[in-house]
Amino acid sequence: MSTTVETVSASVIVAIDGPSGTGKSSTSKAVAAQLGLSYLDTGAQYRAITWWMLNNGIDVQNAAEVATAAAKPVIVSGTDPAAPTITVDGEDAAGPIRTQEVTSKVSAVSAVPEVRSRITELQRAIAAGAEHGIVVEGRDIGTTVLPDADLKIFLTASPEARAARRSGEVKGSDLAATKEALIQRDAADSGRKTSPLAKADDAVEVDTTELTLQQVIECVVTLVGEKRAER
């Protein structure tokens, strides 16, 4: 008897926010797959536009130059949680957007209001078109992108736990350097003027420091079930 996909009684929009290394992506994909929902990694979209800027000679430290170019790339996100995809101008970008160069530049590009406006519009259109509902993960989903989401979750974890998880994903990475990079990214994302990383007032906070991934997934699935029961 298979229990991988639960029947969906009603369309539901779930916003999962939080800083890097809290388990957002793994949790969001698993929850979406288990509940038969679509899935959107909004961070991948910001990485994609950053990658395009770097490839096209845009000075990503020049906000005016970034703003002017923001509308040019065509970014398409596949929303199957089992195999999420992202293309830029028709080219598969899933691998290239994960490079250290993109990682180090994405905060600067993401802070530009024109970029956030463009990507937010894209995200809202994808969420609106998700027939059975969607799990959307990012940093400003519950506060800015989908403030009317049915359920908002904010994942947290200690810097040490997050660094250990992120280091485990990157072979040969330095734990101390990873922790420092995460703290710098947090500061950049939380401090930007446009749509900063923040917990929505009505979000449920889940500290994943001492939890296994499976425990976090079960927690979120339970929260979605409770929200559906209320409707």
PyMOL commands that set and color helices and strands:
alter all, ss='L'
color gray80, all
select helices_A, chain A and resi 24-35+42-55+63-69+96-98+100-110+113-128+141-145+159-169+175-191+213-230
alter helices_A, ss='H'
color red, helices_A
select strands_A, chain A and resi 12-17+38-41+75-78+85-88+91-92+133-138+151-156+204-207
alter strands_A, ss='S'
color yellow, strands_A
deselect
rebuild
show_as cartoon
